[in-house]
């Protein structure tokens, strides 16, 4: 217990001093996670709108598959991507393995289904009269989508925030595709795992505190938007 308390105190001191190694790891984690979330949002939001607005065969089956992908372990995605970007893989010539780009690819694949499903859910909570009224007044599909996006903005924002929280706290993709290279692909979660293996807890505890603070901030953000959604539709 004494050792844990000492590690906690030294970790707080490390954060207060803005330790260079700590700052580098946190910066890489935030940068990679933000890019992954942005790319996933660019793919997932239009996909959610397309699935919601169009009635097609196997639509329900597609939504079921997307829901199932939410529970897919990150190591499975990492293994799948690894098979494509390793030297013997289809995209091996691009030398993507153990780079930040590899982590971004893996994390993007991880959260695209999440954003898509959350967007479909957010649109599904809208009053159907929004869509019918817009189409009756002559709005085309693009204008209707913009109207629905405005009405579902809180749900979409919550989806993006949840996706960011998912990628910044994952470890499988970062470890298997990034390689945990110091100063290049080392993220908060992979660094914590390494420090634990070394028996050095100070940096791991400091990173854990920062990660908890980020996660708490994301949850507050999501709850704020969910509160706005509930106020609007209740």
SULFENQUI-V918152 format. One record per residue. N is the residue number from 0. RES is the residue in one small letter. PHI is phi in whole degrees, -180 to 180 (* if undefined). OMEGA is omega as a letter, one per 20 degrees, with the letter a starting at -180 (* if undefined). NEAR is the number of other ideal C-beta (glycine too) atoms within 10 Angstrom. Layout:
<<N;RES;PHI;OMEGA;NEAR> <N;RES;PHI;OMEGA;NEAR>>
This chain:
<<0;x;*;r;5> <1;x;-62;a;6> <2;x;-65;r;8> <3;x;-65;r;10> <4;x;-65;r;9> <5;x;-65;r;12> <6;x;-63;r;17> <7;x;-64;r;16> <8;x;-63;r;12> <9;x;-69;r;15> <10;x;-67;r;22> <11;x;-61;r;14> <12;x;-64;r;12> <13;x;-63;r;18> <14;x;-67;a;18> <15;x;-62;a;9> <16;x;-83;a;10> <17;x;54;a;9> <18;x;-51;a;17> <19;x;-62;a;8> <20;x;-64;r;14> <21;x;-61;a;20> <22;x;-62;r;12> <23;x;-64;a;15> <24;x;-64;a;24> <25;x;-64;r;21> <26;x;-62;r;10> <27;x;-61;a;22> <28;x;-62;a;25> <29;x;-65;a;16> <30;x;-63;a;13> <31;x;-63;a;22> <32;x;-68;r;26> <33;x;-65;r;14> <34;x;-64;r;17> <35;x;-59;a;28> <36;x;-66;r;25> <37;x;-62;r;15> <38;x;-63;r;17> <39;x;-63;r;27> <40;x;-66;r;20> <41;x;-62;r;13> <42;x;-87;a;16> <43;x;-73;a;27> <44;x;-66;r;22> <45;x;-62;r;13> <46;x;-63;r;19> <47;x;-62;r;26> <48;x;-65;a;22> <49;x;-63;a;15> <50;x;-69;a;19> <51;x;-70;a;22> <52;x;-82;a;13> <53;x;-111;r;9> <54;x;-100;a;7> <55;x;-144;a;8> <56;x;-65;r;7> <57;x;67;r;9> <58;x;-61;r;12> <59;x;-64;r;8> <60;x;-65;r;9> <61;x;-63;r;14> <62;x;-64;r;16> <63;x;-64;r;11> <64;x;-64;r;11> <65;x;-63;r;20> <66;x;-63;r;14> <67;x;-67;a;10> <68;x;-68;r;18> <69;x;-63;a;14> <70;x;-99;a;7> <71;x;-68;r;13> <72;x;-61;a;11> <73;x;-64;a;22> <74;x;-68;r;15> <75;x;-68;r;12> <76;x;-63;r;22> <77;x;-61;r;25> <78;x;-65;r;15> <79;x;-63;a;12> <80;x;-66;r;25> <81;x;-56;r;17> <82;x;-61;a;13> <83;x;-88;a;15> <84;x;-105;r;22> <85;x;-67;a;16> <86;x;-59;r;8> <87;x;-92;a;6> <88;x;-86;a;15> <89;x;-61;a;10> <90;x;-111;a;14> <91;x;-63;a;14> <92;x;-68;a;9> <93;x;-85;r;13> <94;x;52;a;12> <95;x;-88;a;20> <96;x;-62;a;20> <97;x;62;r;18> <98;x;-129;r;18> <99;x;-64;r;20> <100;x;-61;r;18> <101;x;-63;r;26> <102;x;-64;r;31> <103;x;-62;r;25> <104;x;-61;a;21> <105;x;-62;a;26> <106;x;-69;r;32> <107;x;-63;r;25> <108;x;-60;a;21> <109;x;-63;a;26> <110;x;-105;r;29> <111;x;-58;r;23> <112;x;-61;a;21> <113;x;-62;a;22> <114;x;-64;a;26> <115;x;-60;a;28> <116;x;-66;a;20> <117;x;-65;r;23> <118;x;-67;r;27> <119;x;-59;r;21> <120;x;-65;r;16> <121;x;-63;r;25> <122;x;-68;a;22> <123;x;-67;r;12> <124;x;-84;r;14> <125;x;-76;r;17> <126;x;-67;a;11> <127;x;-60;a;8> <128;x;-67;r;9> <129;x;-58;a;16> <130;x;-67;a;19> <131;x;-66;a;11> <132;x;-65;r;13> <133;x;-61;a;18> <134;x;-70;r;14> <135;x;-66;a;9> <136;x;-81;r;9> <137;x;97;r;7> <138;x;-69;r;15> <139;x;-82;a;9> <140;x;-63;r;13> <141;x;-66;r;8> <142;x;-66;r;13> <143;x;-64;r;19> <144;x;-63;r;20> <145;x;-63;r;13> <146;x;-63;a;17> <147;x;-66;r;21> <148;x;-64;r;15> <149;x;-65;a;10> <150;x;-72;a;18> <151;x;-102;a;26> <152;x;-61;a;14> <153;x;-67;r;20> <154;x;-66;r;24> <155;x;-67;r;24> <156;x;-63;r;17> <157;x;-65;r;23> <158;x;-63;r;28> <159;x;-66;r;24> <160;x;-64;r;21> <161;x;-65;r;19> <162;x;-65;r;27> <163;x;-62;r;24> <164;x;-62;r;21> <165;x;-68;a;21> <166;x;-76;a;27> <167;x;-74;a;23> <168;x;-105;a;18> <169;x;-84;a;25> <170;x;-127;a;17> <171;x;-60;a;18> <172;x;-64;a;30> <173;x;-62;a;31> <174;x;-75;a;21> <175;x;-78;a;22> <176;x;-99;a;28> <177;x;-93;r;26> <178;x;81;r;16> <179;x;57;a;18> <180;x;-83;a;12> <181;x;-61;r;11> <182;x;76;a;9> <183;x;-138;a;13> <184;x;-127;a;21> <185;x;-81;r;21> <186;x;-103;a;31> <187;x;-62;a;25> <188;x;-70;r;22> <189;x;-70;r;26> <190;x;-67;r;24> <191;x;-63;r;20> <192;x;-65;r;16> <193;x;-66;a;16> <194;x;-63;r;18> <195;x;-65;r;12> <196;x;-62;r;9> <197;x;-80;a;10> <198;x;79;r;7> <199;x;-106;a;12> <200;x;-101;a;19> <201;x;-63;a;19> <202;x;-65;r;22> <203;x;-63;r;21> <204;x;-66;r;21> <205;x;-61;r;28> <206;x;-66;r;24> <207;x;-63;r;17> <208;x;-64;r;15> <209;x;-65;r;18> <210;x;-64;r;18> <211;x;-64;r;11> <212;x;-65;r;11> <213;x;-65;r;19> <214;x;-62;r;13> <215;x;-62;r;10> <216;x;-61;r;12> <217;x;-65;r;19> <218;x;-64;r;13> <219;x;-63;r;10> <220;x;-61;a;17> <221;x;-65;r;19> <222;x;-63;r;12> <223;x;-62;a;14> <224;x;-70;r;20> <225;x;-64;r;13> <226;x;-63;r;11> <227;x;-65;r;15> <228;x;-65;a;18> <229;x;-63;r;11> <230;x;-66;a;9> <231;x;-75;a;14> <232;x;-108;r;9> <233;x;-111;*;5>>
